[in-house]
Amino acid sequence: MNSSSLSHTKWKCQYHIVFISKYRRKVMYGQVRNDVREILKKLCAYKNIEIVEGAVCSDHVHLCVSIPPKQSVSEFVGYLKGKSALMIFDKHPQFGSKWSRAFWARGYYVSTVRNITEEAIKEYIQEQQEEDKKTEPR
C-alpha cells in the first residue's frame, strides 16, 4: 500500500473527480486544452495535491487525485474550479463576458478510490481521453 504521511498520520485518500464545462460546451481543444491542463497542475501543486492521473476532454475533466485527510474534497474542488476559471479567462477572454464569468458547471462527481484499483481508474481515464480524441474536430 503506497501511503503518504503527515506528522502523526499515515494516509492514502484518493478520489476520482469529474467536472464539466458550463452547458457542457465542447471548448477544450488545442491550446485551451493545454492551458487548462497546465493550470490544473499548477493549482494542485500549490495545494500539495498529487495528481495520480488526469485527462482534459473536450467538455469535461477527469482527475484521480490524492488529497490529505486534513483537506476537504469539496473545498479543494471549489478552489480548483474557481481559480482555474479565473486563470482560463485571463488567458482566453473570449470565454467570459463582463457579466458572465462561469467556465465550469456548478456540480461535480467524486468517488473514493477504494473498491476498484488505481490502475482501473487510470485505464478508464485514458479510455475517456482516447474517446474524446476520436470526436475532436480536425
Disulfide bonds with the S-S distance in Angstrom:
none
